[in-house]
């Protein structure tokens, strides 16, 4: 738009070598240059020195890109003239990429994180690999098999116990109790009412084949899935999960092999209670190998730590519903701690807020074995943080597609900066949403900036993000660092433990800026037996960080007294399924339990507490017992009324950590189950 009159506008433009293509002098006009002659004329009239431009690196062999760069220089020169009011490039807008998958319209959870706009920039890359450690994957599902490459992303089945694996396979020459094998196909986990095919659902969210006129869309369209089977009937063990993590990261493992290319990202839609230092070390090694690890926060609607999401170096994902509210089942952080890093869509199968006639769960690939064989390939709605985690893993895969060298530290810094999330809840980081709801469009844009040489802003980070001492007292190292670019600076302005029993001391590595390694120890003198929590509040001139801390003092050993609310389980000796349960309180003399209308058969009986409310009885620090003893639970033959089945429960702090599949449906989240090594 010119300021020196309507009649002279066209002539002025022509004198610069610009042709009027559309519009009128009294409103916006579309101007263009037709050829090299017009461009040279515009440069000459506008005073653009081609020699100076070339000296700045402005020159490319691509004629199309050269024309766009010339246009921008001409626009910039026009804006500097007094007789030009406005000069702007004629940007190109495109329709957002809309996949033709027929069920895509029911995937409300993708627009919630701005995926359609993101797909205009990238739909992923088949050089990026996401390991899905889960129940395995239905390898022949028609909406997944194109992104399952047995050569580039070789999978494996690490379930060691044949009773959990239920696939009848093992490595040649292996021991009878060793069921690991190179086939990660999911035979089903024999859940009541039909197998969950949980891993297939998770894999479909990350990378279902998209724009193929079939089924559903994935967060990424081209990313490869590395299927790793660690969960089977009744869940799986921490050891098997650790072997899967090792394999995915290209580390030594029980298979004796490693994949041709390690995974870039690991998704863990599983979890349970109980900290394991051995598992923490495995996750640290995987992260040090460059692998980004994403895990579900858990479905207990609790701030109780859930692992592996709460391990240092793992991104914990909470779940939101269709209205971006924290899902009713989702775990959350305690005391504004760092144990939830980000939120993503997890759904609610008990609602239909968008009135599309379907539940507001997450729709993805699935299987049905209720009339098997064969297994039917279907699509189903699930809910849970298990569904939120693969949304985050998929977005990270899109980021890796545009920035191959994206590191775990880069991602931590971007999350802490708030640049790749939509802030929900309280301003800044909060208990429910962590750093906010992941925004795919922002995430990919920031990854592109880093790929182009941009730097992360100054951001204070703490490693580990939370400290769970258990019964130990330290010392434990706490590393404060600047996750920003090399030219960014920040200063720690204060570091304050919230309790006197929590002692934090700087080491010689701590500089004048307050960054470096601090030693954390516990002084529990004077503390009564029990579980205690605190936090370390750290402020800087860039951002603030809170490190939650928990300890356990003593163990409430009870003999002949009240050991807390008990769950008594009647378990089938054959199927290892919980048939019935009684929930009982201390009566003053003991615990009185009963089961009614029990079908004749063979059973075992277990009982215990569930103080961390994670769905498992008998975690470390919880009461646990079996009839007649834990070491040798007897089979009880019931054919009529039976009594006198008395036994003791007690506390054992040496039990291994438990791992269960996140509840994928709206079945009761608090259904009590016991560890597979004992019964189920």
N, C-alpha and C positions, 0 to 999 in steps of 0.2 A: 504494500500500500504506500503510495507516494503522497507527499505533502505540497507539491508545487502545482496543483491544478489538474483537473480531469483531462483536458485536451492534450497536455504535454506528457502524460504518464506513459502512453504507448510509445511515443517517440523516444522518451528517455530510456525506456527499457530496450528499444531497438538499438539505440546508440551504444549500449553495453553488450550487444550481441545476444540479447535475450528475446525470445519470441513469445508473443502473447498467444497462449493456447486456449484459454477459456476465461470466463468472468467478465468484468467490466471495470472501467477506471473509477467508478463511484462506489465500488465494493471490492471484495477480494478478487485477485487475478491470479491465474495459473501461468507462470513463466517458465521457459525451458531454453536450453541451448541445444542446437540440432547436431552440430558436428565440431571437429577440432578447430575450424576457423572461428566459429562463434565463441568457443571457449577461450581462444587466444585473445580475441577482441575484448571479452569480458575481463580477462586478467589485466589487459593493458589499460582499459578505462578505469578499472577499480584499483589500480596500483598494486596488483599482486605480482611479486617478483618470482617467476618460476624457479630461478636459480636458488633463491633463499628457501623456497618450499622444498626443493629437492635436497638441499643441504640438511633440512630437518628430518630427512628420511621419508618424505612424502613422495613416493613413487612405487608403483606396483605393476607387475606384468599382467595382472587381471584387468582387462578393459572395463568390465562392469564395476569393479570396486574402485578403479581409478576415476570413473565418471561420478560415482557417489562422493568421493573425497573432493573432487573439483567442485561439486555442488555445494558442499559444506563450506569450502573456502570462499566461494562467491557469496553465499548467504552471510558469512561473517563480515565480509567487506561491505556489503550493502547496509548492514546494521550500523556501520560507522559513518554513514553519510547523513548529513543534516536534512536532505530532501526525501529521505525514506523513513516512514513512520514504523513499519513492521516488515520484517523479512524472515520467513520461516521455511524450513524444509517441508516438502510435501510427503509426510510419512506414509508408509504403507501399513495398513491394518489388515489383519486376516481373521477369518473365523477361527474360533478356538477348535483345536483338534477334538473331534468327537468320534470315538470308536464305534464300529458298526456291530459290536457284540450285542445280541438281542436282550440280554439281562442287564446291560450297563445302566439302563434307566433306573434300576432298583438299587444301584450302588451309590446311595446318597452320601456315603462316607468319603468319596473322592472329591467332589466339589467342596466339602467341608474344609479341606486342606489345600484348596486351589490347585488341584492336579490338572484339570483341563487346560488352564492357562500355561502350566508348566510344560505340558506335552508339545506345545508349539516350539519350545527351545530344545527339548530332548525327550526321547522316549526310552532312554537307557542304551546300554551297550553290551554286546555279547562277550566283551572282554572283562566284564565285571561279574564276579561270582559271589553269590550269597549262600552260605551253608545253613540249611534248616535242620537243626538238631531236634528231633521230635519222634513221632511214631513211625517214621518213614514216609514215603510218598507213593501214591498209586502211579507207577511209572508209565502206565499205558492210558492214563486219563487223556482224552482227546484235546483238552484245553490246557494241558501242561507239557505233553511229551516233546513239543518243539523247543522248549527251554530247558530240557533235561538232556545234557550231553554226557554220555557215559565215558567219553574220552577226555574232554576238556574239564569236566566237573565230576570226576569219579566219586561215587558215593560208597557207603559201607554200612553194615549192620553191626553195632557194637554191643548188643544185648547179650550178656554172658550166660544168664540163667535161662535154660530151655523153658521153664515154666512161665517166665515173663515173655520170652520171644515168641512162643507158640507158632513157630514157622517150620520146625523140624529140620533146620539147616545148620551146618557148621563147617568150619574149615577142615579140609582133609587132614587126617592125622591128629586132630585136636582131641583133648580129653572129653569124656562123656558129659561133663558139666560145663563145657565151653561151647557156646552156641554162636560165637561171632562168625560172620561170613560176609562176602562182598556184595550181597544182594540187599539193597535198602528198600525194596518194595514192601508196602504195608499189607500184611496178611489180615489186619484187623486186630483190635485190642480186646475184643470180646466184652465190651461194656454192656451193662444191662440195657436191653432195648435195641441193641445193634451197636457195632463198633463205631468209634468216633471219627476215624480217619482224620484225626486232628492235624497231622503234619501236612496232609493234602490241602486242607483248608488254608493253613498258614502259607504254604508255598504258592497257592493261587492268588492270595492277596499280594504277595511280593511280585509275582511274575507269571500270572496266567497269560497264555497266548492272547494277544489283543489285536483288534481290528481284523479278525479272521472270521467274522460272521458266525461265531460260535460262542455260546455261553456267556462268560463274564470277561471283564477287563482286569488287568493287573496294575499295580502302582507303576511298575515298569513294564515295557513291552518286549524288551530284548535281553534282559539280564538272565544269566544262567543260574540255575538252582543246583546246589550240591546236596543231595538228600543223605542225611545221616540218621540212622535209626538207633535211639537210645531208650525209647519208651515203648512198652508193650502192655501186656495184661496187668492191670493194677498200677501202672506207672513205670518207674525205672530207678536205678540206683545212681548215686552221685558218681561212683567209679566209672560206670558206663558213659555218663555224660562227659566226664573228664577226658576219657579216651577219645570221644567224638570231637571235643574241642581241640585236643592235641592234633588229631588227624587233619581237621579243617585248617589249622594254622601251620601245617607242614612240620609238626614237631614229632619226635619219636612216640610211638603208641603201640598198643597190643596187636594191631593188625600186621605189624612188620613192614608196612608200606606207608607211603604218603602220596597225596594226589599230585598229578603232573604240575598243577598250579594251585597254590594255596588259595583259600577263600579270602576275599576282601572284607567280607562282613559275615558275622555269625548272628543268627536269630535264635533265641531261646525262649519259646513260649511255654515255659514250664517253671516249676519252683516249689519251694517248701521251706521249712524252718531248719535251724541248726547251722551254725558257722563251722566251716572246715578250713583250716589253714592250708591244707594240701590243695584243696580246690582253689583257694585264693591264689596260690602260687601258680597254678595252671593257667588261670585267667590272666594273671600278670604276664606270664611268658607269652601267651597268645597276643596280648596287646603290644608287648615289646616287639613282636614279630611284624607289627603293622596292621593287625586285624582289628576292625571296629566291632565291638560286641554290644548287642542290643538284647534286652531281656524284659519279660513281662513283670510288672510290679506285684501282681498277685490279686486274688479275688476275694479276700476275706473282709473287705471294708474295714481295714485295720492299719495302724501304724507300726505293727509288729514287724521287725525285719524279715524279709523273704529273700531267699537265695535261689539263683545266682544274681538276681537284680540288685541286691545290696552289696555285692562285692565291689571293692575298689576297681575302677577302670571299666566298669560295666554301666551302660546307659540304661537306667530303669524307666519304663514307660507306663504311665497310668492311663486310664481309659475315660473318654468322654462319650456322652450320648449325642443324639441328633441335634440337641439344642446347645451343645458345647458345655453342658454341665458335667461335673464329675459323675461318672456312672455309679449307681448305687452300690455296686459290688467292689469297686476299685479300691485297692490299697492306696495309701497316701503317706506323706512324710511325717515325721515326728519332730516337734520343736523347730519347724522351719529348717530341717536338716537337708542334706544333699542326697538323700536316698531315693528321691524321685527326680529324674532329670528333665523329663518332657512328657507331654500328653499327646494322645492320638486317638482316633475313633475306635471305640470298642463295642458300641451298640447296646441295645436293650431289646431283647426278643419279647419282652412283655408289653411293649407299646407299639403303637402305629401313629406317631405324631404327624407324619406327612400324609396320612390317609390314602396310601397307595394300595391298601388291601393286603399288605405284607408286614410282618414284624420288622421293627427297626433294628434288626441285628445286622451284622456284617455278612454280606453275601459273597460266597467264594466256592471254589471247586470242592467236591466231597465224594463220598462213596456210600453205598448201601449194601450191607450183607445180610439183611434180615431174611432174605429168601435165597441166600447164596448156597452153592455156587451157581453162576459166577457172580463176582462183585459188580454191582451196577454203578456206572459213573454218573454222578448227579451233581447238583448244586444245592447248597443249604445255607441257612442263616444261623450263625453262632454269635454269642456274645462273650466278652471277657477281655482282660488285659492281654490274653493270648492273641486276640485279634488286633489289639492296638499295636503291639510290638512289631508285627510285620509291616504295618503302615510306615513306621519309622525306619525300619530296615530298608524298605523299598525306596523311600526318599533319599536315604544315604546312598543307595545304589545309583540313583539319578545324579546325585552330586559327584560320585566317583566317575560317572560317564563323561562329565565335562571337566573334571579335575582329577586326573588319574592319580596324582600324588597326594591326595587328601589323606591326612594322618588322623589317628585318634585324638591327638592333641589339638589339631586344627578344629575338629568337630567339637571338642570340649570348649574351646575358645569361642566358637561361633554361638554355641548354646548359651554360654555365660554372658555373652555380649547382648543377647536378646535380638540379634539381627535375623534369625531364621525362624522365629516363632511369633505367634499371635499371643500377646499377653492377656491371660485370663485370670479371674480372681483378684487377689490383692496385687497392688502394683509391684512389679518386679517378681523375683523368685518367691514362690509360696509353697505351702504344704501339699496342696491338691494337684496342681498342674506343673510343678517344677518351674522350668523357665518358660512354660507356656505351651500352647498347641502348635505342633509342628506345621509350618507353612512351606509347602513344596516349592512354590514360586520364589519366595524369598531365599530358600535354602540353595536352590540351583543358581540364582543370581549371585549369591555370595561366593559360591564355589567357582563360578566363572571369573569373578574378580580376583580370587586367589590364583587361579590358573593363569591370569594375565599379568601376574606380578604384584597384585595388591597385597596389602598386609592386614592382619587382624589388629583391631584396636587393643590398647592396653587392657588386660583382663586378669584380675587376681584369681588363681585357682589353688585348691588344696588337694593334696594326694597323700593318703586316701581321703575320699570325700566324707567318710564316716568311720568311727572307731568303735568296734565291738570287742571289749576286752574279755568278756566271759568271766572265768575265774582267774585269769592271768592278771598281772599287775604292771606289765611293761618291762623295760622301756619299748616304746613304739615310736618310729620316726614319722613326723608330719612335715611334708614338703610344701612350702609356699612358693609359687612361681608366677611369672607373668606369661600368660598364654598368648599375648599379642605378638606383633611382628618385631623384628630385631631392632627397629628404630623407635619402638614405643617404650615408654617408661612409666613406672608407677611406684608409689611408696606406701608401705604398710603403716597406718597411723595408730592402730591400737590392736591388741590381742588380749582378750579377756576370757578366762575359764569361768563358767557360771557357778562352780562349786569349789569349796576349799580342798576337797579330796582329789581334785583334778589338777595336776601340776604340769605346767608347760614351760620348758627351758630352752632358750636358743643355743644352738651349737656354734662352733667357730665359723661355720659356713655362712651364717646370717650376716648380710652386709648392712650398710647404712640405710638401704632402702627397705629393710625388714624382710627381704626375701631370703630363702634358704631353708635349712633343715632344723626343725625343732624336735626335742625329745619330750614325749608325753609319758608320764607314769601315774600310777594310782596309789594313794595312801588311804587304805580303808580302815585304819585304826579308829576304833570308836563307832564304826558303822555296824548296825545290827544285820542279821541275815536278811537277804532280800535282793531284789533287782533295783538298780538305781540308774537314772539317766541324767545327763548334763549336756552342755554344749560349749564349744569354743567359738566365741564371736570375734571375727576378724574384720577390720575395716581398712580400706585403702582409699586413695584419692581417685580411684577408678571405679571400684565396686566393692560390695561387702560379701563375705562368705561366712556361713555358719556350718560348723562341723559337729554333728551329733555324736555323743559318746554314751555307751552303756556298759555297765559292769554287773557282775553277780557276786554277792558276798555270801559264802556258805551255801548249804543246801538244807532245805527244811525236812530233815530226816524224822519221820513220824513212825512210832511203833505203838500199835494198839490205839491209835487216836485218829483225829480228823485229818485226812490227807487231801482234802479238797473234793470238789464235785467230780464224780466218776461216771465214765461211760463203760457199760458192760456190753460186750459184743458177742453174739452167737454166730459162729462162722462155720460154713460148710467145709468138712474135711476134704471133700472132693474138688469143688470148684474154687475154694478159698474166697468165696464171696460172703460178705456180711449179710446174714439172713434176718437178724433182728437185733435190736439194741434197747437197753434199759438205761435211763439216766437217773442216777441216784445220789443223794446227799448222805452224809454221815448221820447215823441214827442215834449215836451215843454209845453204842456197843459195837458197831461195825456198819457194813453196807449190805442192805437187804435188796436183792435183785430177783426178778422173775421174768420168764418169757411165757406167753400164753399161745395156745393153738399152734404149737410147733409140730410140723409134719415129721413123721417117723424118719430117722436117718442118722448119719454119723456127723458129729459136730465137735468143734473146739470152742473154748470159752476164754476170752481175754477181757481185761479191764484196765482202766487207767485214766489219767487226767489229760486235759488239753489246755494248759494254761496260756499258751500263745495263740489259741483259737485258729490253728492252721489246718484243722481237719484230720490231724494225725494224733493218736494217743501214744504216749511213751517217748517223746523227744527227751533229750538231755535236760534234766531238771524237772521232768514230769514223772508222776507215778505210773507204774506199769506192772502188770502181773498176768499170769495165765494159770489155768487149772491143769495139773496140781502145782506146776512150777513153770517158770519162764523157759528154763533150759530144756525141759522135756514136757511140752504141752501134750496132754493125753487126748485121745479120741473118745468122746462120750457117745455111746449108743443110746438113742432116745426112741422108745416105742410107746411110752405112756408117761404118766406123771413121774418126775424124777426130782429128788432133793438131796440135800447134804453135800452139794458141790461147793465147798468152801475153799478159798485159797487166799494168799497174801499178795498185796501189791506193795511196791517200794520204789525208791528213787535210784536211778543209775545214770551217772553223768558220762558214761563211756559209749553210749549208743551212737551209731553212725547217723549222719544227716539224712533226712528224708526228702524225696523228690516226688511230686505228683504232677499230673497234667492239670493246667488251669481248666476250670469247669467250662466246657464249650457250649453248654446249653443252659436253660433256666432251671435245671435240677437244683435242689437245695445245696447251697454252697457249703453249709456246715455239716453235711453228712459225714459221720465219723468213720474213718478207716484206719487200719493199722498197717505198719510197714510190711512190704512184700516179703522180706526175709523171715518174718514171723508167720504171717498168714496171707495177706492180700497185697 
